[in-house]
Amino acid sequence: MSSDLMGDVPAAPAAAGRIRHVTTDRPWVWLTAGWRDLQAARPVALAYGGAITLAGWALALLFFEAGTPWAILPATAGFFLVAPLLAAGLYETSRLRQEGRAPTLGDALGAFRRNAGQLAFMGVVLLLIHLVWVRVAGLLFALFFGVNFVPGLAELPMAMLRSEQFLPFLVVGTGFGFLLATAAFMVSAVSIPMILDRPEVTAPEAVTVSIQAVLENWRAMALWAGLIVLFTGLALIPFFLGLVVVMPLIGHATWHAYRDLVAR
């Protein structure tokens, strides 16, 4: 571990490790380390990011063909909630690199078989949060705009902006989204990398450590969450194309955040 970390504090459960205090600017170090991993395992990282981008295109097309283009917006926002699990292969790539190995795409995909039961538990937790968000977003859309508000995809942004209901919808929707995103971030900030790294740790134990890591380093983790939202938001603007690079970068950096925050 890096020598410039601050002192340790006990974390519960003790068997899962201790939480380290880090300086507020530490997320920049994680991003730098993540970029090095991306460069070292570029074929794996870009293939992984490309697959996520293609999945985003397919999902958007599905909503468009189903006549519910409005659902693209909440589904895209919901990506932030499930992305920590989708990035499991990137954590595994960084883990193998740290062991001095040269990971392949097969190794990255094989991460989902490593401690599969506990990963499935985390998947259920994040999926439930995502489903709650999609349901809430749909209800809010119907409440503010009405069930007959179904403009085409090209006209949807301007139609919403012209509506007098747009501002209250934006305020209420952002509030609900912030609460759910905060919950998802707290339970998954370091839990999934920990489950991959330490098969003896259960998902509830990893979630407990993750929540403590966020609370005890809230300044650094607030910056980290803001950087994730900023980078991912910019990556989504060119119709998900930026995820080819941003998804691997954030995934690799998250592994280094875990290694920095949790001591064995």
PyMOL commands that set and color helices and strands:
alter all, ss='L'
color gray80, all
select helices_A, chain A and resi 14-16+26-40+42-65+69-86+88-98+105-113+116-145+156-162+166-188+191-197+203-216+218-236+243-261
alter helices_A, ss='H'
color red, helices_A
select strands_A, chain A and resi 8-9+18-20+262-263
alter strands_A, ss='S'
color yellow, strands_A
deselect
rebuild
show_as cartoon
